[in-house]
Amino acid sequence: MKKISKGLVAALIAGAMSFTAMADNYTIGTGSQSGTYYPLGGTLAKIWGETLPDFNMRAEVTAGSVENSIKVATNKQLAGIAMGSVVLKAYNGTEPFPAKMDVAVVSALYPNVVHFMVPANSDIQSIQDLKGKKVSLGAPGSGTRTAAIGILAALGISEDDLKAQSLNYTATTSALANGQIDAGVIVGSLGVGAVTELTLTRDIRMLSFTSDELAKVSEAMPSFQPLEVPAEAYRKVPAFSTPVVWNVLVVNKNADTDLIYSMTKSMFENIEQVRQSIKVTSYTTLENMEKLAGVPLHPGAQKYLDEMK
């Protein structure tokens, strides 16, 4: 697939527009079950169901950030977890979105790490070495795919330069382990399950970005900033330099203010319970709520933040 097709985005929007929400029964869009979005969404849904009156929510497996942004903008989901870079594109109506989406942020959650993975004994030593190789860029409709394509484009590499494949987290790690692809991209929290599990059975490396490459990525995609990941963040994986982008909790900008205020308040009042399940939510703080520049907080979330300042 060349980029995320306009047909796929149009189909998601058309399907979403036919949705009619059942009163007090909601979904939160997540991602692959082997990623961080799914358990985080499930934990939040449980907390809201236990603390908000007459509120029922379930976590829904989705293709990830693009799908979640579309579904909240078209009222198919009440909330979704998505990469900030994708939400910014949705808000501005830039590719892969055909028009501006009605999205707003509840809070920034935690930074996502860009993992360009290869077998430890691979002859691929740099991002430029990916040319001509079989590379999984992430599932259609996912933030991983959008990020991977944008990052490569910033470094002068197009999909046509690769033997690109469109696999989700689980399929990517399986294909890499079985030698079916040369490299795979996963954009997820540091310690994301799919990568952690892969390192338990296979020796892998992360491709490290040079300082010049990191600067080019940040210039082209300001949502992405450099991070030095220490050795042994994953088993036997050497230190590497890579871009990171914040994940956010996204809702429709027109969603009920009182409801979003209550959800925001409940999330932060029960954040220690969330952190027991999802360690990376140590970054989910009042101070970090507005980490995604360019997309406003929902009025309900802003009301809660103003009260707490």
Secondary structure, DSSP 8 states (H G I E B T S, - for coil): --SS-HHHHHHHHHHHHT----TTEEEEE---TTSSHHHHHHHHHHHHHHHSTT-EEEEE--S-HHHHHHHHHTTS-SEEEEEHHHHHHHHHT-TT-SS---EEEEEEEEEEEEEEEEETT-S--SSGGGTTSEEE---TT-HHHHHHHHHHHHTT--GGGTEEE---HHHHHHHHHTTS-SEEEEEE-TT-HHHHHHHHHS-EEE----HHHHHHHHHH-TT-EEEEE-TTSSTT---EEEEEEEEEEEEETTS-HHHHHHHHHHHHHTHHHHHHH-GGGGG--GGGTT-STTS-B-HHHHHHHHHH-
